[in-house]
Amino acid sequence: MAAGPPLTIQQHILEEQRRLTPHASGDFSWLLSGITLAAKIIADQVRRAGLADILGEAGGRNVQGEAVQKLDVLANKVLLHCLGRRGNVAVMASEEDDEPIVVARDRQYGTYVVVFDPLDGSSNIDVNVSVGTIFSILRREIDPTGQRDPMIDVLQCGRLQRAAGYVVYGSSTMIVYTTGHGVHGFTLDPSIGAFILSHENIKMPPHGTIYSVNEANADSFAEPYRRFLAELRAGQLGRTYSSRYIGSLVADFHRTLLKGGVFLYPPTRQYPQGKLRLLYEANPIAFLAEQAGGAATDGRQPILDIKPESLHQRTPLLVGSREEMDRLMTLLRG
């Protein structure tokens, strides 16, 4: 039987909307289309990075204390522009900005908050390593006065995310997202300029053969983490493991999502509270992992149960297949 026509991400979003919420207004689909538009623009700039003057540092440091890359600035501007013009986004929060950005014209009646890391792993762009965009969408109560502190809208528990996903800019450009009803992946077809469904209903394997961690920091990990890594290397979980670490969260997690295994960014002596950002990185990744059948924790509780206390709050992130995560949590509980 001949294959049917390709399904674009816009068609998929609308079909899912009709299936799950047939009386919805379409505002949420319109918002997601703003993210796909931004992804296409950023993907084009990433492809041309070696030819245009957009490699290297832009000068200065962001609120995280990290050197700002030129592509960070560009990607941030693109997302703010594409999302700020949707007409239903009231507040945006970016890893690159000190405070939430209020969309003035939609402050009172905008129903959504979008939190994002515009270009995760951007320090790798100079050496042509995959980078990505991570996003999280939250719903807010309408505020007729327009006076509510936007931080209230942003600092929501990860369980309240309405959608989350990432874009990976690699050998192909791919967007992976969830609205709480499974995880789906779409690959950009440059010939028609559309994201086409390529990975439907992604399920993380129950176990894998790859672990991903910066082992250069292993001496500063707590003993349970060191023991876990030793067990993986010794094959004590019943299989032989390989170590793969890219240093770009989107790329490392994308592999873990599709192939199984585990990604670890535990506390270290230098970062006792963890290094990854809860709102911009850990929450959306955890939402995707759980929806795909995996698990994500900070070592004490599920990532999605953490109540955020600050905009740029950091956290450890341990995420992966159920079998590896169950064994790790057993060791952490002692």
C-alpha positions in Angstrom: 0.0 0.0 0.0 1.4 3.4 -1.0 2.4 5.7 1.8 0.2 8.7 2.4 1.2 12.3 2.0 3.7 13.7 4.6 2.1 15.1 7.8 3.5 18.5 8.8 3.8 19.6 12.3 1.1 22.2 11.8 -1.3 19.5 10.6 -0.4 17.2 13.4 -1.0 20.0 16.0 -4.4 20.7 14.6 -5.3 17.0 14.4 -4.3 16.5 18.0 -6.3 19.6 19.0 -9.4 18.3 17.3 -8.9 14.9 18.8 -8.2 16.0 22.4 -10.0 19.4 22.7 -12.4 19.7 19.8 -13.8 23.0 21.1 -10.5 24.7 21.6 -10.0 28.1 20.1 -6.8 27.3 18.2 -4.7 29.8 20.3 -2.4 27.1 21.5 -1.7 25.8 18.0 -1.0 29.3 16.9 1.5 29.7 19.7 3.3 26.4 18.8 3.5 27.6 15.2 5.5 30.6 16.4 8.1 28.3 17.9 8.4 26.3 14.6 8.8 29.6 12.7 11.6 30.7 15.1 13.2 27.2 14.7 13.5 27.6 10.9 15.1 31.0 11.2 17.6 29.8 13.8 18.4 26.7 11.8 19.2 28.8 8.8 21.6 31.0 10.8 23.2 27.9 12.4 23.8 26.4 8.9 25.5 29.7 7.8 27.4 30.3 11.0 30.8 29.5 9.5 30.2 31.8 6.5 28.6 34.8 8.3 30.1 36.8 11.1 28.1 35.1 13.8 30.6 32.8 15.4 32.4 33.4 18.6 31.6 35.6 21.7 29.4 38.7 21.5 31.1 40.3 24.4 29.9 40.4 28.0 28.3 37.7 30.2 24.7 36.6 30.8 23.0 36.4 34.2 24.5 32.9 34.5 28.0 34.3 34.3 28.6 32.6 31.0 30.2 34.3 28.0 27.4 35.3 25.6 27.9 33.9 22.0 26.8 35.9 19.0 24.3 33.1 18.1 22.9 33.3 21.6 21.9 36.9 21.0 20.5 36.2 17.5 18.5 33.2 18.7 17.1 35.1 21.7 15.9 38.0 19.5 14.3 35.6 17.0 12.3 33.8 19.7 11.2 37.0 21.4 10.1 38.4 18.1 8.2 35.3 16.9 6.5 34.7 20.2 5.9 38.3 21.1 3.7 38.7 18.0 1.5 35.7 18.6 -1.2 37.8 20.3 -1.7 35.3 23.2 1.7 35.3 25.0 1.7 37.5 28.0 5.1 36.7 29.5 8.4 35.3 28.2 11.5 34.3 30.1 14.8 33.5 28.5 18.0 32.1 29.9 19.8 35.1 28.4 17.7 37.8 30.2 17.8 38.9 33.9 14.1 39.3 34.3 10.9 38.0 32.6 9.8 39.9 29.5 6.2 41.2 29.6 4.4 41.5 26.3 2.9 45.0 26.8 0.0 44.6 24.4 -1.1 41.2 25.8 -0.2 41.7 29.4 -3.8 41.7 30.6 -5.4 39.0 28.4 -2.5 36.9 27.2 -3.1 33.3 28.4 0.4 31.8 28.0 3.9 32.0 29.4 6.8 30.7 27.3 10.2 29.9 29.0 13.2 29.0 26.8 16.9 28.5 26.4 17.4 30.0 23.0 20.6 28.2 22.0 21.6 25.4 24.4 25.2 24.3 23.9 26.1 27.4 21.9 29.8 27.3 23.0 30.1 24.3 20.8 28.9 26.1 17.6 32.5 27.2 16.8 33.5 23.5 16.3 30.3 22.5 14.4 28.8 20.4 17.2 25.0 20.0 17.4 23.2 22.7 19.5 19.5 23.2 20.3 16.6 25.3 21.5 14.6 24.2 24.6 11.2 25.5 25.4 8.4 25.2 28.0 4.8 26.6 27.8 2.7 27.4 30.8 -0.8 28.7 31.2 -1.6 31.8 33.3 -4.7 33.3 34.7 -6.0 36.3 32.8 -5.2 39.5 34.8 -7.6 42.3 33.8 -5.6 44.8 35.9 -2.3 44.0 34.1 -0.6 44.6 37.4 0.3 41.0 38.6 4.0 40.3 39.1 5.1 38.3 36.0 7.3 36.2 38.2 4.2 34.6 39.7 3.3 33.4 36.2 6.8 32.1 35.4 7.6 30.3 38.7 5.2 27.4 38.2 5.9 23.7 39.1 7.0 21.6 36.1 3.8 19.5 36.5 1.8 22.5 35.2 3.6 22.7 31.9 1.1 22.6 29.0 3.8 21.8 26.4 7.5 21.4 26.2 10.1 20.4 23.6 13.4 21.1 22.0 14.9 21.7 18.5 18.1 20.0 17.7 20.2 21.6 15.0 22.4 18.8 13.7 22.9 16.8 10.6 19.2 17.6 10.2 17.0 20.0 12.1 14.4 18.2 14.2 11.8 19.4 16.7 10.5 17.1 19.4 7.6 18.1 21.6 4.8 17.0 23.9 1.6 18.4 25.1 1.1 15.7 27.7 -0.2 13.1 25.2 2.9 11.4 24.0 6.1 12.6 22.4 6.4 13.3 18.7 9.4 14.3 16.5 9.4 16.2 13.2 12.3 16.7 10.8 12.7 19.8 8.7 12.5 19.1 5.0 14.5 22.0 3.4 13.0 21.4 0.0 9.5 22.5 1.2 10.4 24.4 4.3 8.2 22.3 6.6 8.7 20.1 9.6 7.5 16.6 8.6 6.4 13.9 11.1 9.3 11.4 11.3 9.1 10.0 14.8 5.6 9.3 16.0 4.8 8.5 19.6 8.4 8.2 20.7 9.0 5.7 23.6 12.3 5.7 25.5 13.6 2.1 25.6 13.3 0.5 29.1 17.1 0.3 29.2 20.0 1.2 27.0 23.7 0.7 26.5 25.0 4.3 26.7 25.6 6.5 29.7 26.3 10.2 29.3 28.2 12.2 31.9 31.2 14.5 32.2 33.5 11.9 33.8 36.2 14.5 34.2 34.2 15.6 37.3 33.7 12.1 38.6 36.1 12.7 41.6 33.8 15.4 42.9 30.6 13.3 42.6 29.0 11.8 45.7 29.8 8.2 46.4 26.5 6.7 45.1 27.1 8.3 41.7 30.7 6.9 41.5 29.4 3.5 42.5 26.7 3.7 39.8 29.2 4.5 37.1 31.5 1.7 38.3 28.6 -0.7 38.0 27.8 0.4 34.5 31.5 0.0 33.4 31.6 -3.4 35.0 28.5 -4.6 33.2 26.7 -5.3 36.5 23.3 -4.3 35.1 23.5 -7.2 32.7 24.9 -5.4 29.6 28.0 -3.7 28.3 27.9 0.1 28.3 29.6 2.8 26.3 30.3 6.3 27.4 29.1 9.1 25.1 29.1 12.8 26.2 28.7 15.7 23.8 28.4 18.5 26.2 25.2 19.9 24.6 22.2 18.9 26.6 19.8 18.8 23.7 22.1 16.5 21.7 22.9 14.2 24.7 19.2 13.9 25.7 18.0 13.4 22.1 20.3 10.3 21.9 19.1 9.1 25.3 15.5 9.6 24.3 15.9 7.5 21.1 18.4 4.9 22.2 17.8 4.6 26.0 20.4 4.7 28.7 21.0 7.6 31.1 22.2 11.2 31.2 23.7 12.5 34.4 24.5 16.0 35.6 24.9 15.5 39.3 26.0 17.9 42.0 29.7 18.6 42.1 32.0 20.4 44.5 31.9 23.4 42.2 28.2 23.3 41.7 26.7 21.7 44.9 23.2 22.7 43.8 23.6 21.5 40.3 24.4 23.5 37.2 21.5 23.1 34.8 18.6 25.5 35.0 15.4 24.2 36.4 13.0 26.3 34.3 14.7 26.4 30.9 16.4 23.0 30.8 15.4 20.5 33.4 11.6 20.9 33.5 11.0 20.6 29.7 13.5 17.7 29.4 11.8 15.9 32.4 8.4 16.4 30.9 9.5 14.8 27.6 11.3 12.0 29.5 8.2 11.1 31.6 5.9 11.3 28.6 8.2 8.9 26.7 8.2 6.4 29.6 11.5 7.4 31.2 12.2 9.2 34.5 13.9 12.4 35.6 15.0 13.4 39.1 17.3 15.7 41.0 18.4 12.8 43.1 15.8 13.3 45.8 12.5 13.9 44.0 11.1 14.0 40.5 12.2 17.2 38.6 8.6 18.0 37.8 7.7 18.2 41.5 10.2 20.9 42.4 8.6 24.2 43.2 10.7 26.9 41.5 11.9 29.7 43.8 13.9 31.9 41.4 14.0 32.5 37.7 17.5 31.1 37.1 17.4 28.4 39.7 19.9 25.5 39.2 19.3 21.8 39.8 21.0 18.5 39.3 19.5 16.5 36.5 19.5 12.7 36.2 17.3 11.5 33.3 17.0 8.3 31.3 15.5 4.8 31.0 13.5 3.3 33.8 16.0 0.4 34.5 19.0 2.6 34.9 17.1 5.3 36.8 15.7 2.7 39.2 19.1 1.4 40.0 20.6 4.8 40.5 17.8 5.9 42.8 18.3 2.7 44.9 21.9 3.7 45.4 21.0 7.3 46.2 18.5 6.2 48.8 21.2 4.1 50.4 
